[in-house]
Amino acid sequence: LWGDMSEMFQVLCTMQKYHGFTKEQYVEVNDMFAEFPELLEIAFIDEEAIVNRGDRETANKDLVHEEQQKRYYGCLINAECAPLGDNTDRLKPIYSIERPGVPKLGDGKADNQSQALIFARGFFLQTIDANQSAYFEQQLLLPCALGEFRDNQKKIVGFPEKITSEFGSIGDFAAGAEYAFGTLLQRTYTLLGARMHYGHPDMMCRPVMMQQGSVSKGTKTLHVSEDIFAGMDFTLRGNDRVIRHCEWYLLGKGRDLGFGTVLTFFAKLSSGTAEQMLSRQTLRLSQILPLPECLSFFYVHGGFYVSQFLISSCPPAALLMWLIVILSGCEVGFEFLDPRTILDPEVAPRSDVIASFLAAPYAKITGLFLLAGTAPLVAQLWTVFGIVAALMRAIVQVISLSPLHFVFQAKLIGSYVINGISYGGAKYSATGRGLPTDRRPFVTTYKTNTVQAGSVTYDVEKHGLYNDYARLAHYDGARLLILAIIIKIGGGWHVRSDQSQMLVWFMCPVVLAIASWLLAPYIFNPYQFEHAKLPEDWRNWKEFFVKEKGGRWCNWYCNDQAPKGRVRVSTPTILTNAVTLGVFYTILNGKVRVLSALLGFGSVRYIAMAPPLFCSLIMCGMLQLMGVLDKTSHVFLGIVCLALELCESFWPLYNLWLISWWKTLLVGFILKYVCMSIVLAAIELWYRTAPPSSTDTAPSSTG
């Protein structure tokens, strides 16, 4: 149709690492230029070291900062460039523009887009990822898409995407969610006035975007979600600026395929959203947007991620409330002490009351909650492929255990966004998006040990599932399971038969949360249950916790779970611990006061408040005085300390065991656990804030 396609459009590739390529990679780049000589151009950031006095004098004349050790240049190459002549097949740039200072302020993408923008020509830009595809037949509608700018050039126009990586269970889950987001949901966001710029494949006017700096923002930590800030700044500038979503043509896109890479992607999004919620752009938009648009903006962006935290917090909160009501009741045989019987001798037991409260709403809306998650995908597939295809895909996903995946994903999203709001520290995480064919071990494995000056450093071979998800989900899943068991022991299921049937509906999401938080990473791990791999997992587990007196576990804990200088405490955490401690102490105090009046056991409530640490501290102190503490295995110490703490917890409550006051006994154990948790959290906080010692950089085998 046209003699020279370069007269119509330009393909500008921002190749981040071109200056550090190998000879083979430079040859491959030259092959690309040979294949597309008219269209392809590559922009990259080049570096030139300041190595001698002459270079420094030249740099000073060019007003380069005296502390700067390198000079940086934004460069452009194309097929007409001559070789640089350094025996690497690298091309000499046709344009080389020195940048003032270090241009890499963020994580790479936004910086490369910003420096490439000066080499882009033409009036319109479209941001495309390297793993996107397009169809010739649909590109014939490109004039219609460009027609969106006829009446107003101050626009960002988005287009739908078809996710092409929909194979494998996790790939299908991720592809379905992204397909719904890139089509139906973004159309809805546009109608609500809440759509922003999400990167690919949005089209925009180049002069308009250059007026606000670039098509994204690139400050490290703050702009982890770099694209959306361009849309927020675009909206803040006003003056008839519009963000739309049109269906003129469709682009293909590859997404993550493995359980770990999908969750890493959402961890990055969640951390970036936390920083976005704290940014000045969000504050200003909240101040100037009309109320409907402001609420839509919150729901579409930060509100969605906060809701994942609230959903994940509902099962523990509901079980804790259930437990408090059950344990605050009178013991068996002492129901006459219940003050409610004074007003109504036929009052219903507490277990029946709380069962009715919990079961009534869940029995009616549990199915609605299960359907709500798949509704956008089903609606979009229905409009495109028909109702049969939409329902079949939804059924296949449910059979493939998609609820386990999405419940775990919601837990991870909620943890990251709340941690980001509370503590900050968001960072970019590369996913790789490779094929998930390798089986990940249960715990982290190591390939070499390096001994230096009496300290041991460990080189990670493969990251383990337990190490990655223990603090995020496994610990909470175990606590939730223990809560459910205590409720069963405390008589929470001693209700009428009709209420027992209704409680099954309430327990369905609880059981789903427990199973997901404890088992999902292993269910979706390739070859997890292969018999030949089980002995290897057992051997890795023993090496991680037992070998070298637990030094590998200490290394993981000190570096990943409690790194120096990072204080992880927030007001909600303090309030939660204080309220839990106060509630259970109030229950125990009231029961023991009655017990004291009847049998004279008044000292129990004071002893129960003490954390069970004294026996363990005495034992460790004696071992230290004997000079054998550092030579003792951490596994042995842990087992002995656990036994001592259990004995120390049970001893002051032994009288409650003798008189069969089981509810009061459980309250005492829970109170001991809460006190122990608070003390350990304080010790960990002290360890994080303590000045680093000479051995902190390489933890020793003795921890």
NUGU-220751 format. One record per residue (C-alpha): residue in three letters; x, y negated, z negated. Coordinates in steps of 0.25 Angstrom, whole numbers, padded with zeros to 4 digits, always signed. Layout:
% NUGU-220751
ALAXYZ ...
END
This chain:
% NUGU-220751
LEU+0000+0000+0000 TRP+0011-0009-0003 GLY+0025-0009+0003 ASP+0033-0012-0010 MET+0026-0007-0023 SER+0035-0016-0032 GLU+0027-0028-0026 MET+0015-0023-0033 PHE+0020-0018-0047 GLN+0032-0015-0055 VAL+0035-0003-0064 LEU+0044-0008-0075 CYS+0049+0003-0084 THR+0055-0002-0098 MET+0065+0009-0100 GLN+0070+0007-0114 LYS+0083+0015-0114 TYR+0088+0013-0100 HIS+0101+0007-0105 GLY+0105+0019-0112 PHE+0101+0030-0102 THR+0110+0041-0098 LYS+0115+0043-0084 GLU+0105+0053-0081 GLN+0094+0044-0085 TYR+0099+0032-0077 VAL+0098+0042-0065 GLU+0084+0045-0068 VAL+0081+0030-0069 ASN+0087+0028-0055 ASP+0079+0039-0050 MET+0066+0032-0054 PHE+0071+0019-0047 ALA+0073+0028-0035 GLU+0059+0033-0035 PHE+0052+0020-0038 PRO+0062+0009-0032 GLU+0051-0002-0030 LEU+0043-0001-0043 LEU+0052+0003-0055 GLU+0060-0006-0063 ILE+0066-0003-0077 ALA+0068-0013-0088 PHE+0077-0010-0100 ILE+0085-0016-0111 ASP+0100-0016-0109 GLU+0110-0017-0120 GLU+0124-0023-0119 ALA+0133-0021-0131 ILE+0142-0033-0136 VAL+0155-0026-0138 ASN+0167-0036-0138 ARG+0170-0050-0140 GLY+0167-0055-0126 ASP+0153-0049-0126 ARG+0151-0056-0140 GLU+0155-0069-0134 THR+0146-0068-0122 ALA+0135-0064-0131 ASN+0137-0076-0140 LYS+0137-0085-0127 ASP+0123-0079-0124 LEU+0118-0082-0138 VAL+0118-0067-0142 HIS+0117-0065-0157 GLU+0130-0062-0163 GLU+0125-0050-0171 GLN+0119-0044-0158 GLN+0128-0032-0153 LYS+0121-0030-0140 ARG+0115-0038-0129 TYR+0101-0034-0123 TYR+0096-0036-0109 GLY+0082-0033-0103 CYS+0085-0027-0089 LEU+0078-0022-0077 ILE+0082-0012-0066 ASN+0076-0007-0054 ALA+0079+0002-0042 GLU+0087-0009-0035 CYS+0097-0010-0047 ALA+0112-0006-0045 PRO+0119+0004-0054 LEU+0126-0002-0066 GLY+0139+0005-0062 ASP+0141+0012-0076 ASN+0140+0026-0071 THR+0126+0028-0077 ASP+0117+0025-0065 ARG+0112+0013-0073 LEU+0106+0002-0065 LYS+0110-0013-0066 PRO+0098-0022-0071 ILE+0093-0032-0061 TYR+0089-0040-0073 SER+0095-0041-0086 ILE+0090-0051-0097 GLU+0097-0052-0110 ARG+0087-0051-0122 PRO+0089-0060-0134 GLY+0093-0050-0145 VAL+0089-0035-0147 PRO+0076-0033-0138 LYS+0072-0020-0145 LEU+0064-0025-0157 GLY+0054-0014-0157 ASP+0054+0001-0153 GLY+0057-0001-0138 LYS+0044-0001-0131 ALA+0039-0016-0133 ASP+0054-0021-0132 ASN+0055-0014-0118 GLN+0042-0019-0113 SER+0045-0033-0118 GLN+0059-0034-0111 ALA+0053-0027-0098 LEU+0042-0037-0097 ILE+0051-0048-0092 PHE+0054-0039-0080 ALA+0040-0036-0076 ARG+0034-0043-0064 GLY+0020-0045-0060 PHE+0008-0050-0067 PHE+0003-0038-0074 LEU+0009-0027-0083 GLN+0005-0013-0086 THR+0011-0005-0097 ILE+0014+0009-0094 ASP+0020+0020-0102 ALA+0031+0029-0096 ASN+0022+0042-0098 GLN+0009+0036-0091 SER+0004+0040-0078 ALA-0006+0034-0068 TYR-0014+0038-0056 PHE-0013+0032-0042 GLU-0028+0033-0040 GLN-0031+0025-0052 GLN-0020+0015-0049 LEU-0028+0011-0037 LEU-0037+0003-0047 LEU-0025-0005-0052 PRO-0030-0018-0045 CYS-0043-0016-0053 ALA-0035-0016-0066 LEU-0027-0028-0062 GLY-0041-0035-0059 GLU-0043-0035-0074 PHE-0034-0047-0074 ARG-0041-0055-0064 ASP-0049-0063-0073 ASN-0039-0064-0085 GLN-0025-0060-0085 LYS-0024-0060-0100 LYS-0028-0046-0101 ILE-0022-0033-0106 VAL-0029-0022-0098 GLY-0029-0007-0103 PHE-0032+0006-0096 PRO-0035+0020-0100 GLU-0025+0031-0101 LYS-0027+0046-0098 ILE-0018+0054-0108 THR-0011+0065-0100 SER-0004+0072-0111 GLU-0017+0080-0116 PHE-0011+0094-0117 GLY-0009+0101-0130 SER-0018+0099-0142 ILE-0011+0086-0148 GLY-0009+0081-0134 ASP-0024+0082-0131 PHE-0027+0075-0144 ALA-0018+0064-0142 ALA-0022+0063-0127 GLY-0037+0062-0131 ALA-0035+0051-0141 GLU-0026+0043-0132 TYR-0036+0045-0120 ALA-0048+0040-0129 PHE-0039+0028-0134 GLY-0035+0024-0120 THR-0049+0025-0114 LEU-0062+0024-0122 LEU-0056+0018-0135 GLN-0048+0007-0127 ARG-0061+0003-0119 THR-0068+0002-0133 TYR-0057-0007-0139 THR-0058-0016-0127 LEU-0073-0018-0129 LEU-0071-0020-0144 GLY-0060-0031-0141 ALA-0049-0023-0148 ARG-0040-0017-0137 MET-0026-0021-0138 HIS-0014-0018-0129 TYR-0009-0003-0131 GLY+0002-0002-0121 HIS+0000+0007-0109 PRO-0007+0005-0099 ASP-0012-0009-0102 MET-0010-0020-0091 MET-0008-0034-0094 CYS-0003-0047-0088 ARG+0012-0049-0089 PRO+0013-0064-0091 VAL+0002-0064-0101 MET+0009-0053-0109 MET+0022-0060-0108 GLN+0016-0072-0115 GLN+0014-0064-0127 GLY+0028-0058-0127 SER+0026-0044-0121 VAL+0017-0032-0119 SER+0020-0027-0133 LYS+0027-0031-0146 GLY+0040-0024-0151 THR+0044-0027-0165 LYS+0048-0014-0172 THR+0039-0009-0183 LEU+0028-0020-0181 HIS+0026-0017-0166 VAL+0026-0002-0166 SER+0013-0003-0159 GLU+0019-0013-0149 ASP+0008-0013-0138 ILE-0004-0018-0147 PHE+0003-0030-0151 ALA+0003-0035-0137 GLY-0012-0034-0137 MET-0014-0040-0150 ASP-0005-0052-0146 PHE-0013-0053-0133 THR-0026-0053-0140 LEU-0021-0064-0150 ARG-0017-0073-0139 GLY-0032-0074-0134 ASN-0035-0083-0122 ASP-0044-0073-0115 ARG-0034-0062-0117 VAL-0041-0048-0115 ILE-0037-0034-0117 ARG-0045-0024-0109 HIS-0046-0009-0106 CYS-0050-0005-0092 GLU-0052+0008-0085 TRP-0047+0005-0071 TYR-0037+0016-0071 LEU-0031+0027-0080 LEU-0016+0030-0084 GLY-0011+0042-0089 LYS-0003+0043-0102 GLY+0005+0054-0109 ARG+0004+0055-0125 ASP+0010+0063-0136 LEU+0008+0078-0136 GLY+0013+0083-0150 PHE+0007+0082-0164 GLY+0020+0074-0169 THR+0021+0065-0157 VAL+0006+0061-0158 LEU+0007+0058-0172 THR+0020+0050-0170 PHE+0013+0042-0160 PHE+0001+0039-0170 ALA+0011+0036-0181 LYS+0017+0025-0172 LEU+0004+0020-0169 SER-0001+0020-0183 SER+0012+0013-0188 GLY+0011+0003-0177 THR-0004+0000-0180 ALA+0000-0002-0195 GLU+0010-0013-0191 GLN+0000-0019-0181 MET-0011-0020-0192 LEU-0001-0028-0200 SER+0003-0037-0188 ARG+0000-0052-0186 GLN-0007-0049-0173 THR-0017-0040-0181 LEU-0019-0051-0191 ARG-0022-0062-0180 LEU-0031-0053-0172 SER-0039-0050-0185 GLN-0040-0065-0187 ILE-0045-0069-0173 LEU-0053-0057-0168 PRO-0068-0058-0169 LEU-0073-0048-0180 PRO-0077-0037-0170 GLU-0064-0037-0162 CYS-0056-0038-0175 LEU-0063-0025-0180 SER-0061-0018-0167 PHE-0047-0022-0167 PHE-0045-0016-0181 TYR-0052-0004-0178 VAL-0045-0001-0165 HIS-0031-0003-0170 GLY-0028-0003-0185 GLY-0041+0001-0190 PHE-0040+0015-0182 TYR-0027+0018-0189 VAL-0032+0014-0203 SER-0045+0022-0201 GLN-0036+0034-0199 PHE-0030+0032-0212 LEU-0043+0030-0219 ILE-0049+0043-0212 SER-0036+0051-0217 SER-0038+0045-0231 CYS-0053+0049-0232 PRO-0051+0064-0235 PRO-0041+0062-0247 ALA-0050+0050-0252 ALA-0062+0059-0252 LEU-0056+0071-0258 LEU-0050+0062-0269 MET-0063+0056-0272 TRP-0069+0070-0273 LEU-0059+0074-0282 ILE-0060+0062-0291 VAL-0075+0064-0293 ILE-0074+0079-0295 LEU-0062+0078-0305 SER-0069+0067-0313 GLY-0081+0076-0316 CYS-0082+0083-0329 GLU-0076+0097-0332 VAL-0085+0110-0331 GLY-0093+0111-0344 PHE-0091+0096-0347 GLU-0101+0091-0337 PHE-0109+0084-0349 LEU-0098+0074-0350 ASP-0101+0068-0337 PRO-0107+0054-0339 ARG-0116+0056-0327 THR-0124+0067-0335 ILE-0129+0057-0345 LEU-0138+0050-0334 ASP-0141+0062-0326 PRO-0139+0076-0332 GLU-0142+0083-0318 VAL-0131+0074-0312 ALA-0124+0081-0300 PRO-0110+0086-0302 ARG-0099+0077-0297 SER-0095+0087-0286 ASP-0109+0087-0280 VAL-0109+0071-0280 ILE-0095+0070-0273 ALA-0099+0081-0264 SER-0111+0074-0259 PHE-0104+0061-0257 LEU-0093+0068-0249 ALA-0101+0078-0241 ALA-0113+0069-0237 PRO-0106+0059-0227 TYR-0096+0069-0222 ALA-0106+0080-0218 LYS-0112+0070-0209 ILE-0101+0063-0202 THR-0089+0073-0202 GLY-0093+0077-0188 LEU-0094+0063-0183 PHE-0080+0060-0188 LEU-0075+0073-0181 LEU-0081+0068-0168 ALA-0077+0053-0169 GLY-0062+0056-0167 THR-0065+0063-0153 ALA-0076+0054-0149 PRO-0068+0044-0141 LEU-0061+0055-0133 VAL-0074+0062-0130 ALA-0081+0049-0126 GLN-0070+0046-0116 LEU-0069+0060-0110 TRP-0084+0061-0109 THR-0084+0048-0100 VAL-0073+0053-0092 PHE-0074+0069-0091 GLY-0088+0072-0097 ILE-0093+0076-0110 VAL-0089+0091-0108 ALA-0075+0088-0106 ALA-0075+0078-0118 LEU-0081+0088-0127 MET-0072+0099-0123 ARG-0059+0091-0125 ALA-0064+0087-0139 ILE-0068+0101-0143 VAL-0054+0106-0138 GLN-0047+0095-0146 VAL-0055+0100-0159 ILE-0052+0114-0156 SER-0037+0110-0155 LEU-0038+0104-0169 SER-0038+0090-0165 PRO-0045+0086-0179 LEU-0032+0091-0186 HIS-0023+0082-0177 PHE-0032+0069-0178 VAL-0033+0070-0193 PHE-0018+0072-0194 GLN-0016+0060-0185 ALA-0026+0051-0193 LYS-0018+0055-0205 LEU-0005+0051-0199 ILE-0011+0038-0193 GLY-0017+0034-0206 SER-0004+0036-0213 TYR+0005+0028-0204 VAL-0004+0016-0202 ILE-0006+0015-0217 ASN+0009+0017-0220 GLY+0012+0007-0209 ILE+0002-0003-0216 SER+0007+0000-0230 TYR+0022+0001-0227 GLY+0025-0003-0213 GLY+0037+0003-0205 ALA+0030+0007-0192 LYS+0040+0012-0182 TYR+0039+0018-0168 SER+0039+0033-0166 ALA+0043+0039-0153 THR+0034+0051-0150 GLY+0041+0057-0138 ARG+0029+0063-0132 GLY+0035+0077-0129 LEU+0028+0090-0128 PRO+0025+0096-0141 THR+0031+0110-0139 ASP+0041+0110-0151 ARG+0037+0116-0164 ARG+0040+0106-0176 PRO+0045+0113-0189 PHE+0038+0112-0202 VAL+0049+0104-0208 THR+0061+0096-0202 THR+0072+0104-0198 TYR+0087+0099-0198 LYS+0098+0103-0188 THR+0111+0098-0195 ASN+0115+0093-0209 THR+0127+0083-0210 VAL+0134+0082-0223 GLN+0141+0069-0226 ALA+0146+0065-0240 GLY+0138+0075-0247 SER+0125+0071-0240 VAL+0117+0079-0230 THR+0110+0073-0218 TYR+0100+0081-0210 ASP+0097+0080-0195 VAL+0083+0083-0191 GLU+0081+0093-0181 LYS+0065+0094-0180 HIS+0056+0086-0189 GLY+0046+0094-0196 LEU+0031+0092-0197 TYR+0031+0092-0212 ASN+0041+0081-0213 ASP+0033+0073-0203 TYR+0019+0074-0209 ALA+0021+0078-0224 ARG+0019+0064-0229 LEU+0009+0059-0218 ALA-0001+0071-0220 HIS+0004+0084-0227 TYR+0005+0078-0241 ASP-0009+0071-0239 GLY-0015+0084-0233 ALA-0009+0092-0245 ARG-0015+0082-0255 LEU-0029+0083-0248 LEU-0029+0098-0249 ILE-0025+0097-0264 LEU-0037+0087-0266 ALA-0046+0097-0259 ILE-0041+0109-0268 ILE-0043+0101-0281 ILE-0057+0096-0277 LYS-0060+0111-0275 ILE-0054+0115-0289 GLY-0061+0103-0296 GLY-0075+0108-0291 GLY-0077+0098-0280 TRP-0084+0109-0272 HIS-0093+0113-0283 VAL-0106+0107-0276 ARG-0119+0112-0271 SER-0119+0121-0259 ASP-0125+0110-0250 GLN-0114+0100-0254 SER-0103+0111-0252 GLN-0107+0112-0237 MET-0107+0097-0235 LEU-0093+0096-0242 VAL-0088+0105-0231 TRP-0090+0093-0221 PHE-0082+0084-0230 MET-0071+0094-0232 CYS-0070+0096-0216 PRO-0062+0083-0214 VAL-0054+0086-0227 VAL-0050+0099-0223 LEU-0047+0094-0209 ALA-0038+0083-0215 ILE-0030+0093-0224 ALA-0028+0103-0213 SER-0023+0092-0203 TRP-0014+0085-0213 LEU-0008+0098-0217 LEU-0008+0106-0204 ALA-0010+0098-0192 PRO+0005+0096-0189 TYR+0008+0111-0189 ILE-0005+0115-0182 PHE-0001+0106-0170 ASN+0014+0109-0171 PRO+0018+0118-0159 TYR+0021+0133-0162 GLN+0019+0130-0177 PHE+0013+0143-0181 GLU+0022+0152-0173 HIS+0027+0163-0182 ALA+0042+0162-0177 LYS+0042+0147-0182 LEU+0037+0150-0196 PRO+0050+0155-0202 GLU+0057+0143-0196 ASP+0047+0134-0203 TRP+0050+0141-0216 ARG+0065+0140-0214 ASN+0064+0125-0211 TRP+0055+0123-0223 LYS+0065+0129-0232 GLU+0077+0122-0226 PHE+0070+0109-0227 PHE+0066+0110-0242 VAL+0076+0120-0248 LYS+0089+0119-0240 GLU+0100+0111-0246 LYS+0092+0109-0258 GLY+0081+0101-0251 GLY+0090+0091-0245 ARG+0082+0091-0231 TRP+0069+0088-0239 CYS+0076+0077-0247 ASN+0082+0071-0234 TRP+0068+0071-0227 TYR+0061+0065-0240 CYS+0072+0054-0242 ASN+0072+0050-0227 ASP+0058+0052-0222 GLN+0049+0052-0234 ALA+0055+0042-0244 PRO+0066+0034-0236 LYS+0073+0023-0244 GLY+0068+0009-0243 ARG+0054+0012-0239 VAL+0044+0009-0250 ARG+0031+0016-0246 VAL+0021+0011-0257 SER+0008+0003-0254 THR-0003-0003-0262 PRO-0013+0007-0257 THR-0004+0019-0262 ILE-0002+0012-0275 LEU-0017+0010-0277 THR-0021+0024-0272 ASN-0011+0030-0283 ALA-0016+0021-0293 VAL-0031+0024-0291 THR-0029+0039-0290 LEU-0021+0039-0303 GLY-0031+0030-0310 VAL-0043+0039-0305 PHE-0037+0052-0310 TYR-0032+0046-0323 THR-0046+0041-0326 ILE-0052+0055-0323 LEU-0042+0062-0332 ASN-0043+0051-0343 GLY-0058+0053-0344 LYS-0058+0068-0344 VAL-0046+0069-0354 ARG-0053+0059-0363 VAL-0065+0068-0364 LEU-0056+0080-0366 SER-0049+0072-0377 ALA-0062+0070-0384 LEU-0065+0085-0383 LEU-0052+0092-0385 GLY-0041+0081-0388 PHE-0033+0082-0375 GLY-0031+0067-0374 SER-0017+0067-0370 VAL-0019+0074-0357 ARG-0022+0061-0350 TYR-0009+0055-0353 ILE-0001+0067-0350 ALA-0008+0068-0337 MET-0004+0055-0332 ALA+0011+0058-0333 PRO+0017+0063-0320 PRO+0023+0077-0320 LEU+0038+0072-0318 PHE+0044+0074-0332 CYS+0048+0089-0331 SER+0054+0087-0317 LEU+0062+0075-0321 ILE+0067+0082-0334 MET+0071+0094-0325 CYS+0078+0085-0315 GLY+0085+0077-0326 MET+0091+0090-0332 LEU+0096+0095-0319 GLN+0102+0082-0316 LEU+0109+0082-0330 MET+0114+0096-0327 GLY+0120+0091-0313 VAL+0112+0102-0305 LEU+0100+0093-0300 ASP+0107+0090-0286 LYS+0111+0105-0285 THR+0096+0109-0287 SER+0088+0112-0275 HIS+0077+0102-0272 VAL+0067+0113-0269 PHE+0070+0120-0283 LEU+0068+0106-0290 GLY+0055+0103-0283 ILE+0049+0117-0287 VAL+0053+0115-0301 CYS+0049+0101-0302 LEU+0035+0104-0296 ALA+0033+0116-0306 LEU+0037+0106-0317 GLU+0028+0095-0312 LEU+0016+0105-0311 CYS+0019+0110-0326 GLU+0020+0096-0331 SER+0007+0092-0324 PHE-0001+0104-0329 TRP+0005+0104-0344 PRO-0003+0092-0349 LEU-0016+0097-0342 TYR-0015+0111-0347 ASN-0026+0108-0358 LEU-0035+0105-0346 TRP-0032+0118-0340 LEU-0036+0125-0353 ILE-0050+0119-0355 SER-0053+0120-0339 TRP-0054+0106-0337 TRP-0050+0108-0322 LYS-0054+0094-0317 THR-0046+0087-0327 LEU-0035+0096-0325 LEU-0035+0092-0310 VAL-0036+0078-0313 GLY-0024+0079-0322 PHE-0016+0086-0311 ILE-0020+0075-0300 LEU-0016+0064-0310 LYS-0002+0071-0312 TYR-0001+0072-0297 VAL-0005+0057-0295 CYS+0005+0053-0306 MET+0016+0061-0300 SER+0014+0056-0286 ILE+0015+0041-0291 VAL+0028+0044-0298 LEU+0034+0051-0286 ALA+0029+0040-0277 ALA+0036+0030-0287 ILE+0049+0038-0286 GLU+0049+0039-0271 LEU+0047+0023-0271 TRP+0058+0022-0280 TYR+0067+0031-0271 ARG+0063+0023-0259 THR+0067+0009-0265 ALA+0079+0014-0272 PRO+0092+0009-0266 PRO+0098+0019-0256 SER+0110+0027-0261 SER+0122+0032-0252 THR+0115+0045-0250 ASP+0102+0040-0245 THR+0106+0040-0231 ALA+0109+0055-0231 PRO+0101+0062-0242 SER+0109+0073-0248 SER+0105+0087-0249 THR+0101+0085-0263 GLY+0092+0074-0260 
END
